[in-house]
Amino acid sequence: MRLFAYLILLCALAAPLSACGKKGDLEPPPGSKKTDYPREYPR
């Protein structure tokens, strides 16, 4: 029973960590509108 509880705890702690990381390309896809950044702010 204790081993089962440790496995559940391990899975619960590891699940949020698996969602970290890069999700896609950092460059916009070809044919997309150019981004507005970096922008000059009004003074």
Rosetta blueprint (number, residue, H / E / L):
1 M L
2 R H
3 L H
4 F H
5 A H
6 Y H
7 L H
8 I H
9 L H
10 L H
11 C H
12 A H
13 L H
14 A H
15 A H
16 P H
17 L H
18 S L
19 A L
20 C L
21 G L
22 K L
23 K L
24 G L
25 D L
26 L L
27 E L
28 P L
29 P L
30 P L
31 G L
32 S L
33 K L
34 K L
35 T L
36 D L
37 Y L
38 P L
39 R L
40 E L
41 Y L
42 P L
43 R L
